[in-house]
Amino acid sequence: MKKKFLKIISTLSIGSILLTSCGPKDQPPLVYFPDMYFPVAYDPLEKADIAYSDHETEIPLFVANDGATGLGPVTGTVSQNTDNIVEANNDLPLTPDQYNGGYDVSKTLTVSPLNPTNKAKDLARGKKLFEETCAACHGIKGDGQGPIVESGAYSGVPKYADREITVGSVHYVLTHGRNAMGSYAGLLNQGDRWRVAMYVMDAFKSSPTTTVSSASTETTATPATEMTPTTKK
């Protein structure tokens, strides 16, 4: 009789535990890691609103920032826009008309917004970045005969010397892509895209005499006129 009583008690206890554990999940009896139990997507630059608490946000970093989720950059990190170039929001998709209109406008830009006194350094970095990210298809000489093309895996890469381009249009294509070429905005920041565009124009669209004269008159207004012949072609 005693054994039957114990079995009944144990069965009822187990049943009550199971019923309790399967209760409403919006009000659990105990949650050890509530931020994992109730995942919260924080809106940037807004106050954090914890779904499982009536208190102000309990995350220490948010508390220190008055509850704001848009925290400042970590000390020692490198800014992605050290050149302070302000550009339009390039994350929004463009319609064909918007893209083509922007490309036509970009071809009128013959000078980059970078400081002209740093032209030599900008061209050197542009050359390095071009060889690392572009030469695989476009070739070291800009002739469209990079190792990927020579292997037969890809074809149809144009030769820069045959293209009607400006530093602005090269930058535009690097940012938005064109035809079979995708955008490189995720690989190169704003300033570096201009540096690559400057190198393309200097190395593959300028005559040797123009390149030499630009080095000797770097502090004058000649960079604006150096690329003028390109826009006339």
C-alpha positions in Angstrom: 0.0 0.0 0.0 2.8 2.3 0.9 4.6 1.6 -2.4 1.5 2.4 -4.4 1.1 5.7 -2.5 4.7 6.7 -3.3 4.2 5.8 -6.9 1.1 8.0 -7.1 2.9 10.9 -5.4 6.0 10.6 -7.7 3.7 10.5 -10.8 1.8 13.6 -9.7 5.1 15.4 -9.0 6.6 14.5 -12.3 3.4 15.6 -14.1 3.3 18.9 -12.3 6.9 19.6 -13.2 6.3 18.8 -16.9 3.2 21.0 -17.0 5.1 23.8 -15.4 8.0 23.5 -17.8 5.7 23.6 -20.8 3.9 26.7 -19.6 3.8 30.1 -21.4 7.3 31.0 -22.6 6.7 34.7 -22.3 6.7 34.4 -18.5 9.1 31.6 -17.6 9.7 30.8 -13.9 13.5 31.3 -14.2 15.8 32.2 -17.1 19.5 32.1 -16.7 20.4 33.8 -20.0 17.4 36.0 -20.9 19.2 37.7 -23.8 19.6 34.3 -25.4 16.1 33.2 -24.5 14.6 36.4 -25.9 16.8 37.6 -28.7 16.5 41.4 -29.1 17.4 43.3 -32.2 18.6 46.7 -31.1 17.9 49.7 -33.3 21.1 51.7 -33.8 21.3 55.2 -32.2 18.2 54.5 -30.1 17.6 53.6 -26.5 17.8 49.9 -25.8 14.5 48.4 -25.0 14.8 45.0 -23.2 11.7 42.8 -23.8 12.2 40.8 -20.7 12.8 43.6 -18.2 10.9 46.6 -16.9 14.2 48.2 -15.9 16.4 50.4 -18.0 18.8 48.3 -20.1 21.0 46.2 -18.0 23.9 45.8 -20.4 26.8 47.7 -18.8 28.0 49.3 -22.1 24.5 50.5 -22.9 24.1 51.8 -19.3 27.4 53.8 -19.6 26.1 55.3 -22.8 22.8 56.3 -21.3 21.1 53.3 -22.8 22.1 54.2 -26.4 23.0 51.2 -28.6 25.2 53.2 -31.0 28.4 52.9 -29.1 31.5 54.9 -30.0 34.5 53.2 -31.8 36.8 51.1 -29.8 40.0 52.9 -28.8 42.8 52.1 -31.2 40.6 51.2 -34.2 41.3 52.8 -37.6 38.7 55.0 -39.2 37.4 53.9 -42.6 37.2 57.5 -43.9 40.5 59.2 -42.9 40.3 61.3 -46.0 37.0 62.9 -44.8 35.3 62.4 -48.2 31.6 62.8 -48.0 29.7 60.6 -50.5 26.1 59.8 -51.1 24.6 56.7 -49.6 25.9 54.0 -51.9 24.0 51.2 -50.2 20.7 52.0 -51.8 20.0 50.1 -55.1 19.9 52.2 -58.2 17.5 51.9 -61.1 19.0 51.6 -64.6 18.2 55.2 -65.3 19.7 56.4 -62.0 22.8 54.3 -62.6 23.4 55.5 -66.1 22.7 59.1 -65.2 25.2 58.9 -62.4 27.8 57.3 -64.7 27.3 60.1 -67.2 27.8 62.7 -64.5 30.9 60.9 -63.2 32.6 61.2 -66.6 32.7 64.9 -66.2 34.9 64.6 -63.1 38.5 64.9 -64.1 40.1 65.6 -60.7 39.8 63.5 -57.5 38.7 65.2 -54.2 42.0 64.1 -52.5 44.6 66.7 -51.4 46.7 67.3 -54.6 49.8 67.9 -52.4 49.7 64.1 -51.6 49.5 63.1 -55.2 52.8 61.1 -55.3 51.8 59.1 -52.2 48.2 58.6 -53.5 49.5 57.3 -56.8 51.9 54.9 -55.0 49.1 53.5 -52.9 46.8 53.4 -55.9 49.3 51.3 -57.8 49.7 48.9 -54.9 45.9 48.5 -54.5 45.4 48.1 -58.3 48.0 45.3 -58.4 46.3 43.6 -55.4 42.7 43.9 -56.4 42.4 44.7 -60.1 45.3 43.3 -62.0 44.0 39.7 -61.8 41.6 40.7 -64.6 42.8 44.0 -66.0 46.5 43.1 -66.0 49.5 44.8 -64.6 49.7 46.9 -67.8 46.0 47.7 -67.8 45.6 45.8 -71.1 42.9 43.5 -69.9 45.2 40.5 -70.0 45.4 39.5 -66.3 46.2 35.9 -65.2 42.5 35.1 -64.9 41.9 36.2 -68.6 45.1 34.5 -69.8 43.9 31.2 -68.1 40.8 31.3 -70.3 38.5 31.4 -67.3 37.2 34.8 -68.2 37.3 37.1 -71.2 36.1 40.4 -72.5 38.1 42.6 -70.2 38.6 45.9 -72.0 41.9 47.7 -72.4 42.1 51.0 -70.6 43.8 52.8 -73.4 40.8 52.0 -75.6 38.2 53.3 -73.2 36.7 56.8 -72.9 37.1 57.2 -69.1 37.9 59.8 -66.5 39.0 59.5 -62.9 35.4 60.1 -61.9 34.0 57.3 -64.1 36.7 54.9 -62.9 35.8 55.7 -59.3 32.1 55.3 -60.1 32.6 51.9 -61.5 34.7 50.9 -58.5 31.9 52.0 -56.3 28.8 50.7 -58.2 30.2 48.1 -60.6 29.5 48.0 -64.3 28.5 45.2 -66.7 30.3 42.0 -65.5 32.4 43.9 -62.9 31.0 44.1 -59.4 31.3 46.8 -56.9 34.5 47.1 -54.9 33.0 49.4 -52.3 33.2 46.6 -49.8 36.9 46.1 -50.4 38.2 49.7 -50.9 37.2 52.7 -48.8 36.2 56.0 -50.3 39.8 57.4 -50.5 41.3 54.3 -51.8 38.8 54.0 -54.6 39.9 57.5 -55.7 43.6 56.5 -55.4 43.0 53.5 -57.7 41.2 55.6 -60.2 44.0 58.2 -60.1 46.5 55.5 -60.8 44.5 54.0 -63.7 44.4 57.5 -65.3 48.0 58.3 -64.6 49.5 54.9 -65.7 47.2 53.9 -68.6 45.6 57.1 -69.9 48.4 59.7 -69.6 51.4 60.0 -71.9 54.9 59.8 -70.3 55.5 63.5 -70.8 52.3 64.4 -69.0 53.3 62.2 -66.1 56.7 63.9 -65.8 55.3 67.4 -66.0 52.7 66.7 -63.3 55.4 65.7 -60.9 57.2 69.0 -61.4 54.1 71.2 -61.1 52.3 69.3 -58.4 51.5 72.3 -56.2 49.9 74.3 -59.1 46.4 73.9 -60.6 47.8 71.6 -63.3 46.1 68.4 -62.0 42.8 69.8 -63.2 44.1 70.3 -66.7 46.1 67.1 -67.0 43.0 65.0 -67.4 41.2 67.5 -69.7 42.3 65.7 -72.9 40.7 62.6 -71.6 37.3 64.2 -71.4 37.6 65.3 -75.1 38.3 61.8 -76.4 
